[in-house]
Amino acid sequence: MKLSLEISVLCVCALASACALTSRSEPMQVRYFSADLAASGTGPVVVARGPNLALRLERVRSSAHLGESIAFRTGTHELGYYDQERWTERPEAFLERGLERALFQEHGVTRVVGGVSETLSVELISFEEVRGPEPVARIEVGVTLHDERASQLEQTIQIERPISAQAGDRPSRAVAALSEAMSAAVDQIAQIVTERLRVLASAEPVNVEPPAAAASR
């Protein structure tokens, strides 16, 4: 009788442990967010297209630590990631799509797919929530405009936007501010690049007389 009671108690304990383990192993509910935003301006930007206002946009690259997990920074050298929040795509995909829209649709630049042309190389260096007493969303982008011979423009753009403490949970507020920062970065890059393209297109070509012709005089 005593043995049967001990066996019953052991069975009950085993069942309770199994139930506890089952309740702890519920699948994690992952939430997905997009950083796509419409242009921050009030409408399409009208730019006078020059005869050579054309550009090749290379694939946007990103730092190794940027992926589908949403990053946050708690110090200068410390980086973390949200456990249950993800981007729907890698962040550089949002940046590339935004640049395509701004440059080729809004600013009227002709997209070059082959041959010699000015080329825009872009690297997404950082795209993260920066925690602290006044948290911000930060984006940092490296931009290089070059041709087959030399670089025409090299610039690093950093933009921060405050993270609201009002509506929504923390990840949602961070994503909203990050999306806003990316949209502002896209607009700034498009403006800088198109201004530089106009300068290059309007520059007077330098006529260099061939040495043979000069010697015959």
Biotite code that builds the C-alpha atoms (Angstrom):
import biotite.structure as struc

atoms = struc.array([
    struc.Atom([0.000, 0.000, 0.000], chain_id="A", res_id=1, res_name="MET", atom_name="CA", element="C"),
    struc.Atom([2.805, 2.350, 0.954], chain_id="A", res_id=2, res_name="LYS", atom_name="CA", element="C"),
    struc.Atom([4.628, 1.532, -2.291], chain_id="A", res_id=3, res_name="LEU", atom_name="CA", element="C"),
    struc.Atom([1.526, 2.255, -4.348], chain_id="A", res_id=4, res_name="SER", atom_name="CA", element="C"),
    struc.Atom([1.130, 5.620, -2.627], chain_id="A", res_id=5, res_name="LEU", atom_name="CA", element="C"),
    struc.Atom([4.739, 6.548, -3.346], chain_id="A", res_id=6, res_name="GLU", atom_name="CA", element="C"),
    struc.Atom([4.301, 5.603, -6.986], chain_id="A", res_id=7, res_name="ILE", atom_name="CA", element="C"),
    struc.Atom([1.149, 7.722, -7.215], chain_id="A", res_id=8, res_name="SER", atom_name="CA", element="C"),
    struc.Atom([2.942, 10.724, -5.707], chain_id="A", res_id=9, res_name="VAL", atom_name="CA", element="C"),
    struc.Atom([5.830, 10.308, -8.172], chain_id="A", res_id=10, res_name="LEU", atom_name="CA", element="C"),
    struc.Atom([3.397, 10.141, -11.088], chain_id="A", res_id=11, res_name="CYS", atom_name="CA", element="C"),
    struc.Atom([1.646, 13.327, -9.964], chain_id="A", res_id=12, res_name="VAL", atom_name="CA", element="C"),
    struc.Atom([4.989, 15.134, -9.622], chain_id="A", res_id=13, res_name="CYS", atom_name="CA", element="C"),
    struc.Atom([6.075, 13.963, -13.053], chain_id="A", res_id=14, res_name="ALA", atom_name="CA", element="C"),
    struc.Atom([2.840, 15.167, -14.624], chain_id="A", res_id=15, res_name="LEU", atom_name="CA", element="C"),
    struc.Atom([3.158, 18.542, -12.907], chain_id="A", res_id=16, res_name="ALA", atom_name="CA", element="C"),
    struc.Atom([6.732, 18.925, -14.152], chain_id="A", res_id=17, res_name="SER", atom_name="CA", element="C"),
    struc.Atom([5.669, 18.004, -17.684], chain_id="A", res_id=18, res_name="ALA", atom_name="CA", element="C"),
    struc.Atom([2.899, 20.602, -17.618], chain_id="A", res_id=19, res_name="CYS", atom_name="CA", element="C"),
    struc.Atom([5.338, 23.259, -16.368], chain_id="A", res_id=20, res_name="ALA", atom_name="CA", element="C"),
    struc.Atom([7.809, 22.438, -19.132], chain_id="A", res_id=21, res_name="LEU", atom_name="CA", element="C"),
    struc.Atom([5.036, 22.534, -21.736], chain_id="A", res_id=22, res_name="THR", atom_name="CA", element="C"),
    struc.Atom([3.847, 25.938, -20.572], chain_id="A", res_id=23, res_name="SER", atom_name="CA", element="C"),
    struc.Atom([7.399, 27.316, -20.721], chain_id="A", res_id=24, res_name="ARG", atom_name="CA", element="C"),
    struc.Atom([8.026, 26.032, -24.229], chain_id="A", res_id=25, res_name="SER", atom_name="CA", element="C"),
    struc.Atom([5.249, 27.978, -25.922], chain_id="A", res_id=26, res_name="GLU", atom_name="CA", element="C"),
    struc.Atom([6.454, 29.375, -29.254], chain_id="A", res_id=27, res_name="PRO", atom_name="CA", element="C"),
    struc.Atom([7.851, 32.906, -29.158], chain_id="A", res_id=28, res_name="MET", atom_name="CA", element="C"),
    struc.Atom([5.532, 35.435, -30.775], chain_id="A", res_id=29, res_name="GLN", atom_name="CA", element="C"),
    struc.Atom([7.786, 37.324, -33.183], chain_id="A", res_id=30, res_name="VAL", atom_name="CA", element="C"),
    struc.Atom([6.628, 40.741, -34.394], chain_id="A", res_id=31, res_name="ARG", atom_name="CA", element="C"),
    struc.Atom([7.728, 42.121, -37.764], chain_id="A", res_id=32, res_name="TYR", atom_name="CA", element="C"),
    struc.Atom([8.159, 45.803, -38.641], chain_id="A", res_id=33, res_name="PHE", atom_name="CA", element="C"),
    struc.Atom([8.824, 47.734, -41.851], chain_id="A", res_id=34, res_name="SER", atom_name="CA", element="C"),
    struc.Atom([10.947, 50.878, -42.125], chain_id="A", res_id=35, res_name="ALA", atom_name="CA", element="C"),
    struc.Atom([9.395, 51.949, -45.424], chain_id="A", res_id=36, res_name="ASP", atom_name="CA", element="C"),
    struc.Atom([8.042, 55.497, -45.283], chain_id="A", res_id=37, res_name="LEU", atom_name="CA", element="C"),
    struc.Atom([6.735, 57.888, -47.873], chain_id="A", res_id=38, res_name="ALA", atom_name="CA", element="C"),
    struc.Atom([8.885, 60.892, -48.698], chain_id="A", res_id=39, res_name="ALA", atom_name="CA", element="C"),
    struc.Atom([8.952, 63.431, -45.884], chain_id="A", res_id=40, res_name="SER", atom_name="CA", element="C"),
    struc.Atom([8.301, 66.341, -48.259], chain_id="A", res_id=41, res_name="GLY", atom_name="CA", element="C"),
    struc.Atom([4.896, 67.641, -49.276], chain_id="A", res_id=42, res_name="THR", atom_name="CA", element="C"),
    struc.Atom([5.183, 66.393, -52.867], chain_id="A", res_id=43, res_name="GLY", atom_name="CA", element="C"),
    struc.Atom([7.535, 65.462, -55.678], chain_id="A", res_id=44, res_name="PRO", atom_name="CA", element="C"),
    struc.Atom([10.667, 67.575, -55.924], chain_id="A", res_id=45, res_name="VAL", atom_name="CA", element="C"),
    struc.Atom([10.921, 69.332, -59.304], chain_id="A", res_id=46, res_name="VAL", atom_name="CA", element="C"),
    struc.Atom([14.475, 69.365, -60.585], chain_id="A", res_id=47, res_name="VAL", atom_name="CA", element="C"),
    struc.Atom([15.589, 70.727, -63.940], chain_id="A", res_id=48, res_name="ALA", atom_name="CA", element="C"),
    struc.Atom([17.091, 67.730, -65.667], chain_id="A", res_id=49, res_name="ARG", atom_name="CA", element="C"),
    struc.Atom([20.383, 68.470, -67.383], chain_id="A", res_id=50, res_name="GLY", atom_name="CA", element="C"),
    struc.Atom([21.600, 66.655, -70.501], chain_id="A", res_id=51, res_name="PRO", atom_name="CA", element="C"),
    struc.Atom([23.833, 64.371, -68.449], chain_id="A", res_id=52, res_name="ASN", atom_name="CA", element="C"),
    struc.Atom([21.872, 64.113, -65.205], chain_id="A", res_id=53, res_name="LEU", atom_name="CA", element="C"),
    struc.Atom([22.194, 60.340, -65.016], chain_id="A", res_id=54, res_name="ALA", atom_name="CA", element="C"),
    struc.Atom([23.354, 57.904, -62.379], chain_id="A", res_id=55, res_name="LEU", atom_name="CA", element="C"),
    struc.Atom([24.061, 54.267, -61.654], chain_id="A", res_id=56, res_name="ARG", atom_name="CA", element="C"),
    struc.Atom([23.038, 53.182, -58.148], chain_id="A", res_id=57, res_name="LEU", atom_name="CA", element="C"),
    struc.Atom([25.040, 50.266, -56.796], chain_id="A", res_id=58, res_name="GLU", atom_name="CA", element="C"),
    struc.Atom([23.569, 47.751, -54.395], chain_id="A", res_id=59, res_name="ARG", atom_name="CA", element="C"),
    struc.Atom([23.441, 49.303, -50.938], chain_id="A", res_id=60, res_name="VAL", atom_name="CA", element="C"),
    struc.Atom([25.771, 47.607, -48.457], chain_id="A", res_id=61, res_name="ARG", atom_name="CA", element="C"),
    struc.Atom([25.488, 47.529, -44.670], chain_id="A", res_id=62, res_name="SER", atom_name="CA", element="C"),
    struc.Atom([27.631, 46.879, -41.607], chain_id="A", res_id=63, res_name="SER", atom_name="CA", element="C"),
    struc.Atom([27.927, 43.269, -40.492], chain_id="A", res_id=64, res_name="ALA", atom_name="CA", element="C"),
    struc.Atom([25.960, 43.833, -37.274], chain_id="A", res_id=65, res_name="HIS", atom_name="CA", element="C"),
    struc.Atom([22.839, 45.025, -39.106], chain_id="A", res_id=66, res_name="LEU", atom_name="CA", element="C"),
    struc.Atom([20.323, 42.330, -39.983], chain_id="A", res_id=67, res_name="GLY", atom_name="CA", element="C"),
    struc.Atom([16.671, 41.497, -39.484], chain_id="A", res_id=68, res_name="GLU", atom_name="CA", element="C"),
    struc.Atom([16.955, 41.794, -35.687], chain_id="A", res_id=69, res_name="SER", atom_name="CA", element="C"),
    struc.Atom([16.225, 45.348, -34.503], chain_id="A", res_id=70, res_name="ILE", atom_name="CA", element="C"),
    struc.Atom([19.327, 46.736, -32.816], chain_id="A", res_id=71, res_name="ALA", atom_name="CA", element="C"),
    struc.Atom([19.681, 49.048, -29.840], chain_id="A", res_id=72, res_name="PHE", atom_name="CA", element="C"),
    struc.Atom([22.763, 50.620, -28.284], chain_id="A", res_id=73, res_name="ARG", atom_name="CA", element="C"),
    struc.Atom([23.163, 50.946, -24.515], chain_id="A", res_id=74, res_name="THR", atom_name="CA", element="C"),
    struc.Atom([26.642, 52.447, -24.600], chain_id="A", res_id=75, res_name="GLY", atom_name="CA", element="C"),
    struc.Atom([29.432, 53.488, -26.915], chain_id="A", res_id=76, res_name="THR", atom_name="CA", element="C"),
    struc.Atom([30.717, 49.922, -27.225], chain_id="A", res_id=77, res_name="HIS", atom_name="CA", element="C"),
    struc.Atom([27.659, 47.855, -26.258], chain_id="A", res_id=78, res_name="GLU", atom_name="CA", element="C"),
    struc.Atom([25.042, 46.691, -28.747], chain_id="A", res_id=79, res_name="LEU", atom_name="CA", element="C"),
    struc.Atom([21.949, 44.541, -28.155], chain_id="A", res_id=80, res_name="GLY", atom_name="CA", element="C"),
    struc.Atom([18.957, 43.237, -30.099], chain_id="A", res_id=81, res_name="TYR", atom_name="CA", element="C"),
    struc.Atom([15.257, 42.953, -29.361], chain_id="A", res_id=82, res_name="TYR", atom_name="CA", element="C"),
    struc.Atom([14.213, 39.350, -28.677], chain_id="A", res_id=83, res_name="ASP", atom_name="CA", element="C"),
    struc.Atom([10.824, 39.278, -30.388], chain_id="A", res_id=84, res_name="GLN", atom_name="CA", element="C"),
    struc.Atom([10.962, 42.193, -32.836], chain_id="A", res_id=85, res_name="GLU", atom_name="CA", element="C"),
    struc.Atom([12.324, 41.861, -36.372], chain_id="A", res_id=86, res_name="ARG", atom_name="CA", element="C"),
    struc.Atom([12.521, 43.893, -39.572], chain_id="A", res_id=87, res_name="TRP", atom_name="CA", element="C"),
    struc.Atom([10.566, 42.432, -42.470], chain_id="A", res_id=88, res_name="THR", atom_name="CA", element="C"),
    struc.Atom([13.745, 42.849, -44.577], chain_id="A", res_id=89, res_name="GLU", atom_name="CA", element="C"),
    struc.Atom([17.360, 43.738, -43.938], chain_id="A", res_id=90, res_name="ARG", atom_name="CA", element="C"),
    struc.Atom([17.625, 47.514, -43.274], chain_id="A", res_id=91, res_name="PRO", atom_name="CA", element="C"),
    struc.Atom([19.720, 48.196, -46.386], chain_id="A", res_id=92, res_name="GLU", atom_name="CA", element="C"),
    struc.Atom([16.779, 47.018, -48.528], chain_id="A", res_id=93, res_name="ALA", atom_name="CA", element="C"),
    struc.Atom([14.613, 49.834, -47.122], chain_id="A", res_id=94, res_name="PHE", atom_name="CA", element="C"),
    struc.Atom([17.394, 52.351, -47.750], chain_id="A", res_id=95, res_name="LEU", atom_name="CA", element="C"),
    struc.Atom([17.987, 51.200, -51.331], chain_id="A", res_id=96, res_name="GLU", atom_name="CA", element="C"),
    struc.Atom([14.289, 51.298, -52.180], chain_id="A", res_id=97, res_name="ARG", atom_name="CA", element="C"),
    struc.Atom([13.990, 54.787, -50.699], chain_id="A", res_id=98, res_name="GLY", atom_name="CA", element="C"),
    struc.Atom([16.950, 56.058, -52.724], chain_id="A", res_id=99, res_name="LEU", atom_name="CA", element="C"),
    struc.Atom([15.524, 54.597, -55.922], chain_id="A", res_id=100, res_name="GLU", atom_name="CA", element="C"),
    struc.Atom([12.242, 56.389, -55.300], chain_id="A", res_id=101, res_name="ARG", atom_name="CA", element="C"),
    struc.Atom([13.863, 59.704, -54.386], chain_id="A", res_id=102, res_name="ALA", atom_name="CA", element="C"),
    struc.Atom([16.482, 59.819, -57.137], chain_id="A", res_id=103, res_name="LEU", atom_name="CA", element="C"),
    struc.Atom([14.751, 58.285, -60.141], chain_id="A", res_id=104, res_name="PHE", atom_name="CA", element="C"),
    struc.Atom([11.102, 59.157, -59.476], chain_id="A", res_id=105, res_name="GLN", atom_name="CA", element="C"),
    struc.Atom([11.064, 62.368, -57.461], chain_id="A", res_id=106, res_name="GLU", atom_name="CA", element="C"),
    struc.Atom([14.275, 64.063, -58.642], chain_id="A", res_id=107, res_name="HIS", atom_name="CA", element="C"),
    struc.Atom([14.031, 62.908, -62.244], chain_id="A", res_id=108, res_name="GLY", atom_name="CA", element="C"),
    struc.Atom([17.519, 61.407, -62.505], chain_id="A", res_id=109, res_name="VAL", atom_name="CA", element="C"),
    struc.Atom([17.956, 58.926, -65.360], chain_id="A", res_id=110, res_name="THR", atom_name="CA", element="C"),
    struc.Atom([18.910, 55.471, -64.128], chain_id="A", res_id=111, res_name="ARG", atom_name="CA", element="C"),
    struc.Atom([21.981, 54.062, -65.884], chain_id="A", res_id=112, res_name="VAL", atom_name="CA", element="C"),
    struc.Atom([22.210, 50.281, -66.200], chain_id="A", res_id=113, res_name="VAL", atom_name="CA", element="C"),
    struc.Atom([25.199, 49.960, -68.532], chain_id="A", res_id=114, res_name="GLY", atom_name="CA", element="C"),
    struc.Atom([28.156, 51.878, -69.890], chain_id="A", res_id=115, res_name="GLY", atom_name="CA", element="C"),
    struc.Atom([30.189, 54.696, -68.349], chain_id="A", res_id=116, res_name="VAL", atom_name="CA", element="C"),
    struc.Atom([28.366, 56.865, -65.823], chain_id="A", res_id=117, res_name="SER", atom_name="CA", element="C"),
    struc.Atom([28.568, 58.559, -62.466], chain_id="A", res_id=118, res_name="GLU", atom_name="CA", element="C"),
    struc.Atom([28.007, 55.869, -59.840], chain_id="A", res_id=119, res_name="THR", atom_name="CA", element="C"),
    struc.Atom([26.600, 56.147, -56.340], chain_id="A", res_id=120, res_name="LEU", atom_name="CA", element="C"),
    struc.Atom([27.958, 53.762, -53.690], chain_id="A", res_id=121, res_name="SER", atom_name="CA", element="C"),
    struc.Atom([26.113, 53.692, -50.363], chain_id="A", res_id=122, res_name="VAL", atom_name="CA", element="C"),
    struc.Atom([26.845, 51.903, -47.084], chain_id="A", res_id=123, res_name="GLU", atom_name="CA", element="C"),
    struc.Atom([24.451, 51.772, -44.136], chain_id="A", res_id=124, res_name="LEU", atom_name="CA", element="C"),
    struc.Atom([26.844, 52.103, -41.189], chain_id="A", res_id=125, res_name="ILE", atom_name="CA", element="C"),
    struc.Atom([24.390, 52.226, -38.283], chain_id="A", res_id=126, res_name="SER", atom_name="CA", element="C"),
    struc.Atom([20.627, 51.971, -37.846], chain_id="A", res_id=127, res_name="PHE", atom_name="CA", element="C"),
    struc.Atom([19.691, 51.586, -34.197], chain_id="A", res_id=128, res_name="GLU", atom_name="CA", element="C"),
    struc.Atom([17.926, 52.837, -31.130], chain_id="A", res_id=129, res_name="GLU", atom_name="CA", element="C"),
    struc.Atom([20.281, 54.674, -28.759], chain_id="A", res_id=130, res_name="VAL", atom_name="CA", element="C"),
    struc.Atom([19.050, 54.269, -25.204], chain_id="A", res_id=131, res_name="ARG", atom_name="CA", element="C"),
    struc.Atom([19.571, 56.771, -22.406], chain_id="A", res_id=132, res_name="GLY", atom_name="CA", element="C"),
    struc.Atom([17.766, 59.550, -20.552], chain_id="A", res_id=133, res_name="PRO", atom_name="CA", element="C"),
    struc.Atom([16.687, 60.981, -23.917], chain_id="A", res_id=134, res_name="GLU", atom_name="CA", element="C"),
    struc.Atom([16.581, 58.009, -26.333], chain_id="A", res_id=135, res_name="PRO", atom_name="CA", element="C"),
    struc.Atom([16.983, 58.627, -30.036], chain_id="A", res_id=136, res_name="VAL", atom_name="CA", element="C"),
    struc.Atom([16.891, 56.692, -33.295], chain_id="A", res_id=137, res_name="ALA", atom_name="CA", element="C"),
    struc.Atom([20.152, 57.004, -35.196], chain_id="A", res_id=138, res_name="ARG", atom_name="CA", element="C"),
    struc.Atom([21.085, 56.307, -38.802], chain_id="A", res_id=139, res_name="ILE", atom_name="CA", element="C"),
    struc.Atom([24.552, 56.766, -40.296], chain_id="A", res_id=140, res_name="GLU", atom_name="CA", element="C"),
    struc.Atom([25.168, 56.410, -44.030], chain_id="A", res_id=141, res_name="VAL", atom_name="CA", element="C"),
    struc.Atom([28.388, 56.612, -46.029], chain_id="A", res_id=142, res_name="GLY", atom_name="CA", element="C"),
    struc.Atom([27.960, 58.046, -49.545], chain_id="A", res_id=143, res_name="VAL", atom_name="CA", element="C"),
    struc.Atom([30.464, 58.048, -52.411], chain_id="A", res_id=144, res_name="THR", atom_name="CA", element="C"),
    struc.Atom([29.792, 59.473, -55.877], chain_id="A", res_id=145, res_name="LEU", atom_name="CA", element="C"),
    struc.Atom([32.439, 58.458, -58.402], chain_id="A", res_id=146, res_name="HIS", atom_name="CA", element="C"),
    struc.Atom([33.156, 57.702, -62.024], chain_id="A", res_id=147, res_name="ASP", atom_name="CA", element="C"),
    struc.Atom([35.588, 55.207, -63.532], chain_id="A", res_id=148, res_name="GLU", atom_name="CA", element="C"),
    struc.Atom([38.538, 57.446, -62.659], chain_id="A", res_id=149, res_name="ARG", atom_name="CA", element="C"),
    struc.Atom([37.959, 59.400, -59.462], chain_id="A", res_id=150, res_name="ALA", atom_name="CA", element="C"),
    struc.Atom([35.630, 60.147, -56.579], chain_id="A", res_id=151, res_name="SER", atom_name="CA", element="C"),
    struc.Atom([33.463, 63.248, -56.993], chain_id="A", res_id=152, res_name="GLN", atom_name="CA", element="C"),
    struc.Atom([31.846, 63.224, -53.557], chain_id="A", res_id=153, res_name="LEU", atom_name="CA", element="C"),
    struc.Atom([32.528, 61.438, -50.268], chain_id="A", res_id=154, res_name="GLU", atom_name="CA", element="C"),
    struc.Atom([30.340, 62.165, -47.268], chain_id="A", res_id=155, res_name="GLN", atom_name="CA", element="C"),
    struc.Atom([29.013, 60.500, -44.126], chain_id="A", res_id=156, res_name="THR", atom_name="CA", element="C"),
    struc.Atom([25.504, 61.492, -43.107], chain_id="A", res_id=157, res_name="ILE", atom_name="CA", element="C"),
    struc.Atom([24.227, 60.975, -39.563], chain_id="A", res_id=158, res_name="GLN", atom_name="CA", element="C"),
    struc.Atom([20.667, 61.769, -38.525], chain_id="A", res_id=159, res_name="ILE", atom_name="CA", element="C"),
    struc.Atom([18.955, 61.325, -35.167], chain_id="A", res_id=160, res_name="GLU", atom_name="CA", element="C"),
    struc.Atom([15.293, 61.517, -34.304], chain_id="A", res_id=161, res_name="ARG", atom_name="CA", element="C"),
    struc.Atom([13.864, 61.553, -30.740], chain_id="A", res_id=162, res_name="PRO", atom_name="CA", element="C"),
    struc.Atom([11.917, 58.490, -29.635], chain_id="A", res_id=163, res_name="ILE", atom_name="CA", element="C"),
    struc.Atom([8.521, 59.496, -28.336], chain_id="A", res_id=164, res_name="SER", atom_name="CA", element="C"),
    struc.Atom([7.534, 58.464, -24.832], chain_id="A", res_id=165, res_name="ALA", atom_name="CA", element="C"),
    struc.Atom([3.830, 58.865, -25.530], chain_id="A", res_id=166, res_name="GLN", atom_name="CA", element="C"),
    struc.Atom([1.903, 56.243, -27.521], chain_id="A", res_id=167, res_name="ALA", atom_name="CA", element="C"),
    struc.Atom([2.700, 52.592, -28.154], chain_id="A", res_id=168, res_name="GLY", atom_name="CA", element="C"),
    struc.Atom([5.156, 50.150, -26.637], chain_id="A", res_id=169, res_name="ASP", atom_name="CA", element="C"),
    struc.Atom([8.892, 50.708, -26.700], chain_id="A", res_id=170, res_name="ARG", atom_name="CA", element="C"),
    struc.Atom([9.714, 48.715, -29.865], chain_id="A", res_id=171, res_name="PRO", atom_name="CA", element="C"),
    struc.Atom([6.914, 50.402, -31.815], chain_id="A", res_id=172, res_name="SER", atom_name="CA", element="C"),
    struc.Atom([8.090, 53.863, -30.774], chain_id="A", res_id=173, res_name="ARG", atom_name="CA", element="C"),
    struc.Atom([11.685, 53.007, -31.701], chain_id="A", res_id=174, res_name="ALA", atom_name="CA", element="C"),
    struc.Atom([10.641, 51.692, -35.123], chain_id="A", res_id=175, res_name="VAL", atom_name="CA", element="C"),
    struc.Atom([8.616, 54.844, -35.859], chain_id="A", res_id=176, res_name="ALA", atom_name="CA", element="C"),
    struc.Atom([11.596, 57.065, -35.044], chain_id="A", res_id=177, res_name="ALA", atom_name="CA", element="C"),
    struc.Atom([14.013, 54.868, -37.025], chain_id="A", res_id=178, res_name="LEU", atom_name="CA", element="C"),
    struc.Atom([11.733, 54.992, -40.064], chain_id="A", res_id=179, res_name="SER", atom_name="CA", element="C"),
    struc.Atom([11.532, 58.767, -39.795], chain_id="A", res_id=180, res_name="GLU", atom_name="CA", element="C"),
    struc.Atom([15.333, 59.030, -39.538], chain_id="A", res_id=181, res_name="ALA", atom_name="CA", element="C"),
    struc.Atom([15.787, 56.825, -42.609], chain_id="A", res_id=182, res_name="MET", atom_name="CA", element="C"),
    struc.Atom([13.316, 58.893, -44.629], chain_id="A", res_id=183, res_name="SER", atom_name="CA", element="C"),
    struc.Atom([15.183, 62.080, -43.691], chain_id="A", res_id=184, res_name="ALA", atom_name="CA", element="C"),
    struc.Atom([18.505, 60.470, -44.651], chain_id="A", res_id=185, res_name="ALA", atom_name="CA", element="C"),
    struc.Atom([17.120, 59.420, -48.046], chain_id="A", res_id=186, res_name="VAL", atom_name="CA", element="C"),
    struc.Atom([15.886, 62.943, -48.769], chain_id="A", res_id=187, res_name="ASP", atom_name="CA", element="C"),
    struc.Atom([19.217, 64.472, -47.735], chain_id="A", res_id=188, res_name="GLN", atom_name="CA", element="C"),
    struc.Atom([21.282, 62.044, -49.824], chain_id="A", res_id=189, res_name="ILE", atom_name="CA", element="C"),
    struc.Atom([19.082, 62.594, -52.886], chain_id="A", res_id=190, res_name="ALA", atom_name="CA", element="C"),
    struc.Atom([19.403, 66.358, -52.541], chain_id="A", res_id=191, res_name="GLN", atom_name="CA", element="C"),
    struc.Atom([23.196, 66.271, -52.140], chain_id="A", res_id=192, res_name="ILE", atom_name="CA", element="C"),
    struc.Atom([23.713, 63.836, -55.022], chain_id="A", res_id=193, res_name="VAL", atom_name="CA", element="C"),
    struc.Atom([21.440, 65.619, -57.500], chain_id="A", res_id=194, res_name="THR", atom_name="CA", element="C"),
    struc.Atom([23.062, 68.966, -56.686], chain_id="A", res_id=195, res_name="GLU", atom_name="CA", element="C"),
    struc.Atom([26.464, 67.449, -57.379], chain_id="A", res_id=196, res_name="ARG", atom_name="CA", element="C"),
    struc.Atom([25.251, 65.835, -60.596], chain_id="A", res_id=197, res_name="LEU", atom_name="CA", element="C"),
    struc.Atom([23.964, 69.204, -61.824], chain_id="A", res_id=198, res_name="ARG", atom_name="CA", element="C"),
    struc.Atom([27.329, 70.801, -61.109], chain_id="A", res_id=199, res_name="VAL", atom_name="CA", element="C"),
    struc.Atom([29.134, 68.042, -63.013], chain_id="A", res_id=200, res_name="LEU", atom_name="CA", element="C"),
    struc.Atom([26.691, 68.219, -65.922], chain_id="A", res_id=201, res_name="ALA", atom_name="CA", element="C"),
    struc.Atom([27.014, 72.007, -66.276], chain_id="A", res_id=202, res_name="SER", atom_name="CA", element="C"),
    struc.Atom([30.808, 72.081, -66.063], chain_id="A", res_id=203, res_name="ALA", atom_name="CA", element="C"),
    struc.Atom([32.427, 73.319, -69.263], chain_id="A", res_id=204, res_name="GLU", atom_name="CA", element="C"),
    struc.Atom([34.503, 70.601, -70.952], chain_id="A", res_id=205, res_name="PRO", atom_name="CA", element="C"),
    struc.Atom([38.184, 71.346, -71.138], chain_id="A", res_id=206, res_name="VAL", atom_name="CA", element="C"),
    struc.Atom([39.520, 71.195, -74.720], chain_id="A", res_id=207, res_name="ASN", atom_name="CA", element="C"),
    struc.Atom([43.053, 69.913, -74.762], chain_id="A", res_id=208, res_name="VAL", atom_name="CA", element="C"),
    struc.Atom([44.828, 70.388, -78.106], chain_id="A", res_id=209, res_name="GLU", atom_name="CA", element="C"),
    struc.Atom([46.656, 67.268, -79.287], chain_id="A", res_id=210, res_name="PRO", atom_name="CA", element="C"),
    struc.Atom([50.455, 67.586, -78.999], chain_id="A", res_id=211, res_name="PRO", atom_name="CA", element="C"),
    struc.Atom([50.933, 66.871, -82.741], chain_id="A", res_id=212, res_name="ALA", atom_name="CA", element="C"),
    struc.Atom([48.650, 69.745, -83.757], chain_id="A", res_id=213, res_name="ALA", atom_name="CA", element="C"),
    struc.Atom([50.356, 72.090, -81.337], chain_id="A", res_id=214, res_name="ALA", atom_name="CA", element="C"),
    struc.Atom([53.794, 71.162, -82.677], chain_id="A", res_id=215, res_name="ALA", atom_name="CA", element="C"),
    struc.Atom([52.803, 71.811, -86.310], chain_id="A", res_id=216, res_name="SER", atom_name="CA", element="C"),
    struc.Atom([52.186, 75.495, -85.678], chain_id="A", res_id=217, res_name="ARG", atom_name="CA", element="C"),
])
